[in-house]
Amino acid sequence: MSALKLTQIGNSVGLILPKEVLAKMNVGKGDTVYLTESASGGFNLTPYDDEFERQMEAARRIMKKRRNVLRELAK
Protein backbone atom coordinates (compact mmCIF):
# COMPACT_ATOMS: atom_id res chain seq x y z
CA MET A 1 0.00 0.00 0.00
CA SER A 2 1.25 3.46 -0.88
CA ALA A 3 0.27 6.77 0.65
CA LEU A 4 -0.73 9.27 -2.03
CA LYS A 5 -1.08 13.00 -1.55
CA LEU A 6 -3.87 15.14 -2.96
CA THR A 7 -2.68 18.25 -4.74
CA GLN A 8 -4.25 21.45 -6.07
CA ILE A 9 -4.68 21.42 -9.85
CA GLY A 10 -6.28 24.68 -10.97
CA ASN A 11 -9.65 24.94 -9.21
CA SER A 12 -9.75 21.19 -8.58
CA VAL A 13 -7.95 18.69 -6.40
CA GLY A 14 -6.04 15.86 -8.05
CA LEU A 15 -4.32 12.64 -7.15
CA ILE A 16 -0.95 11.92 -8.69
CA LEU A 17 -0.32 8.24 -9.33
CA PRO A 18 3.24 6.89 -9.40
CA LYS A 19 4.43 5.75 -12.83
CA GLU A 20 4.68 2.16 -11.57
CA VAL A 21 0.93 2.18 -10.84
CA LEU A 22 0.16 3.71 -14.23
CA ALA A 23 2.24 1.00 -15.91
CA LYS A 24 0.46 -1.79 -14.00
CA MET A 25 -2.92 -0.32 -14.91
CA ASN A 26 -1.75 0.20 -18.51
CA VAL A 27 -3.02 3.79 -18.53
CA GLY A 28 -1.46 7.15 -19.20
CA LYS A 29 -2.23 10.85 -19.54
CA GLY A 30 -5.68 11.42 -21.05
CA ASP A 31 -6.98 7.88 -20.42
CA THR A 32 -10.22 7.27 -18.54
CA VAL A 33 -10.29 5.38 -15.23
CA TYR A 34 -13.27 4.47 -13.07
CA LEU A 35 -13.64 5.10 -9.35
CA THR A 36 -16.21 2.71 -7.91
CA GLU A 37 -17.36 2.22 -4.35
CA SER A 38 -16.94 -1.32 -3.04
CA ALA A 39 -19.38 -3.14 -0.78
CA SER A 40 -16.90 -2.91 2.09
CA GLY A 41 -17.05 0.91 1.98
CA GLY A 42 -13.72 1.41 0.21
CA PHE A 43 -13.06 2.51 -3.34
CA ASN A 44 -11.58 0.84 -6.41
CA LEU A 45 -9.75 2.60 -9.22
CA THR A 46 -9.86 0.64 -12.47
CA PRO A 47 -8.81 1.39 -16.04
CA TYR A 48 -11.35 2.12 -18.75
CA ASP A 49 -12.93 -1.02 -20.15
CA ASP A 50 -14.98 -0.78 -23.37
CA GLU A 51 -16.93 -3.95 -22.56
CA PHE A 52 -17.78 -2.76 -19.05
CA GLU A 53 -18.91 0.63 -20.37
CA ARG A 54 -21.13 -1.05 -22.95
CA GLN A 55 -22.70 -3.23 -20.25
CA MET A 56 -23.23 -0.25 -17.95
CA GLU A 57 -24.92 1.73 -20.72
CA ALA A 58 -27.30 -1.20 -21.34
CA ALA A 59 -27.99 -1.39 -17.60
CA ARG A 60 -28.72 2.36 -17.47
CA ARG A 61 -31.22 2.04 -20.32
CA ILE A 62 -32.97 -0.90 -18.63
CA MET A 63 -33.05 0.86 -15.25
CA LYS A 64 -34.55 3.96 -16.83
CA LYS A 65 -37.14 1.98 -18.77
CA ARG A 66 -38.06 -0.28 -15.82
CA ARG A 67 -37.78 2.31 -13.04
CA ASN A 68 -41.19 1.51 -11.52
CA VAL A 69 -40.57 -2.25 -11.49
CA LEU A 70 -37.18 -1.80 -9.85
CA ARG A 71 -38.70 0.55 -7.26
CA GLU A 72 -41.30 -2.10 -6.35
CA LEU A 73 -38.66 -4.83 -6.14
CA ALA A 74 -36.57 -2.68 -3.80
CA LYS A 75 -39.36 -2.60 -1.19
VEXBAMI-94640 format. One line per field, with one value per residue: residue in one letter; x, y, z of N, C-alpha, C in turn. Coordinates in steps of 0.1 Angstrom, whole numbers, plus 5000, padded with zeros to 4 digits. Each point is the difference from the previous one (the first is absolute). Example, Ala and Ser with C-alpha at 12.3 -4.5 7.8 and 13.67 -1.06 7.14 Angstrom:
residuo: (A, S)
nxx: (5132, 4996)
nyy: (4943, 5011)
nzz: (5078, 4993)
caxx: (4991, 5009)
cayy: (5012, 5011)
cazz: (5000, 5000)
cxx: (5009, 4992)
cyy: (5012, 5011)
czz: (5000, 5008)
This chain:
residuo: (M, S, A, L, K, L, T, Q, I, G, N, S, V, G, L, I, L, P, K, E, V, L, A, K, M, N, V, G, K, G, D, T, V, Y, L, T, E, S, A, S, G, G, F, N, L, T, P, Y, D, D, E, F, E, R, Q, M, E, A, A, R, R, I, M, K, K, R, R, N, V, L, R, E, L, A, K)
nxx: (5008, 4996, 5006, 4989, 5006, 4990, 4999, 5002, 4990, 5004, 4987, 5007, 4998, 5013, 5001, 5013, 4999, 5008, 5011, 5004, 4992, 5004, 5013, 4997, 4994, 5012, 5001, 4997, 5007, 4989, 5005, 4990, 4998, 4996, 4993, 5000, 4988, 5008, 4995, 5013, 4997, 5009, 5011, 4997, 5012, 4993, 5007, 4999, 4988, 5002, 5003, 5007, 5006, 5001, 5004, 5008, 5002, 5001, 5008, 5006, 5000, 5003, 5009, 5003, 5000, 5006, 5001, 4988, 5004, 5011, 4992, 4990, 5010, 5004, 4987)
nyy: (4988, 5010, 5010, 5005, 5011, 5006, 5005, 5013, 4998, 5012, 4999, 4989, 4988, 4996, 4988, 5001, 4991, 4992, 5001, 4994, 5008, 5011, 4995, 4997, 5012, 5002, 5011, 5011, 5011, 5005, 4989, 4993, 5003, 4990, 5009, 4987, 5001, 4994, 4988, 4999, 5009, 4992, 5003, 4998, 5000, 5000, 4994, 5008, 4995, 4998, 4987, 5004, 5009, 4991, 4991, 5009, 5003, 4987, 4998, 5011, 4995, 4988, 5006, 5008, 4990, 4993, 5013, 5000, 4991, 5007, 5011, 4993, 4996, 5012, 4999)
nzz: (5000, 4992, 5007, 4996, 4995, 5005, 4988, 5001, 4991, 4998, 4997, 4996, 5005, 4999, 4995, 5004, 4989, 5008, 4993, 5011, 5007, 4993, 5001, 5012, 5001, 4993, 5007, 4994, 4998, 5004, 5006, 4999, 5013, 5007, 5008, 5006, 5006, 5009, 5001, 5002, 4991, 4994, 4993, 4988, 4996, 4989, 4991, 4991, 4999, 4987, 5003, 5010, 4992, 4991, 5009, 5005, 4988, 4997, 5011, 4996, 4987, 5005, 5008, 4990, 4991, 5009, 5001, 4996, 4991, 4997, 5000, 4993, 4992, 5001, 5000)
caxx: (4992, 5007, 4993, 5000, 4996, 4991, 5006, 4991, 5002, 4990, 4989, 4997, 5010, 5004, 5008, 5011, 5004, 5013, 5000, 4999, 4985, 4995, 5004, 4993, 4987, 5000, 4994, 5008, 4994, 4988, 4991, 4989, 5000, 4987, 5001, 4988, 4999, 4999, 4990, 5006, 5000, 5012, 4998, 5008, 5003, 5002, 5002, 4988, 4998, 4989, 4990, 4993, 4992, 4989, 4991, 4994, 4991, 4988, 4993, 4994, 4988, 4990, 4995, 4991, 4988, 4993, 5001, 4989, 5001, 5011, 4996, 4992, 5008, 5008, 4992)
cayy: (5012, 5013, 5012, 5010, 5013, 5008, 5013, 5009, 5001, 5011, 5001, 4987, 4993, 4989, 4989, 4996, 4986, 4997, 4995, 4986, 4997, 5002, 4989, 4988, 5002, 5002, 5013, 5012, 5013, 5001, 4988, 5000, 4990, 5000, 4999, 4994, 4997, 4986, 4997, 5001, 5014, 5006, 5004, 4993, 5008, 4990, 5006, 5000, 4987, 5002, 4991, 5004, 5012, 4995, 4994, 5011, 5008, 4992, 5000, 5014, 5000, 4991, 5006, 5012, 4995, 4991, 5007, 4996, 4986, 4999, 5006, 4990, 4989, 5005, 5001)
cazz: (5000, 4999, 5004, 4989, 5004, 4991, 4997, 4993, 4986, 4996, 5010, 5004, 5008, 4992, 5005, 4991, 5002, 4996, 4987, 5001, 5001, 4987, 4992, 5004, 4995, 4986, 4997, 4999, 5000, 4992, 5001, 5010, 5011, 5007, 5014, 5004, 5014, 5003, 5010, 5013, 5004, 4994, 4986, 4990, 4988, 4989, 4987, 4990, 4994, 4990, 5002, 5012, 4997, 4991, 5009, 5009, 4992, 4999, 5013, 5002, 4992, 5006, 5013, 4997, 4994, 5010, 5013, 5009, 5004, 5010, 5012, 5007, 5005, 5011, 5013)
cxx: (5009, 4992, 5001, 4994, 4991, 5007, 4991, 5004, 4990, 4990, 4996, 5010, 5002, 5008, 5010, 5003, 5014, 5001, 5000, 4985, 4994, 5003, 4993, 4985, 4999, 4993, 5010, 4992, 4988, 4991, 4989, 5001, 4987, 5003, 4986, 5001, 4998, 4990, 5006, 5001, 5013, 4997, 5010, 5003, 5004, 5002, 4987, 4999, 4988, 4988, 4991, 4991, 4988, 4989, 4993, 4990, 4987, 4992, 4993, 4987, 4989, 4995, 4991, 4987, 4991, 5001, 4989, 5001, 5012, 4997, 4992, 5008, 5009, 4993, 5002)
cyy: (5012, 5011, 5010, 5013, 5007, 5014, 5009, 5001, 5010, 5002, 4987, 4994, 4987, 4990, 4996, 4986, 4998, 4993, 4984, 4995, 5002, 4989, 4987, 5001, 5001, 5012, 5011, 5012, 5000, 4988, 5001, 4988, 5001, 4998, 4995, 4997, 4985, 4997, 5002, 5015, 5007, 5004, 4992, 5010, 4990, 5008, 4999, 4987, 5002, 4991, 5003, 5013, 4997, 4994, 5010, 5008, 4992, 5000, 5013, 5001, 4992, 5006, 5011, 4995, 4993, 5006, 4996, 4986, 4998, 5006, 4991, 4988, 5004, 5001, 4988)
czz: (5000, 5005, 4988, 5005, 4990, 4998, 4992, 4986, 4994, 5011, 5006, 5009, 4992, 5009, 4990, 5003, 4995, 4986, 5000, 5000, 4986, 4990, 5003, 4995, 4985, 4996, 5000, 4999, 4989, 4999, 5010, 5009, 5007, 5015, 5005, 5015, 5002, 5011, 5014, 5004, 4994, 4986, 4991, 4988, 4989, 4987, 4991, 4994, 4990, 5003, 5013, 4998, 4992, 5009, 5010, 4992, 4998, 5013, 5003, 4993, 5006, 5013, 4997, 4995, 5011, 5014, 5010, 5005, 5010, 5013, 5009, 5006, 5011, 5013, 5008)
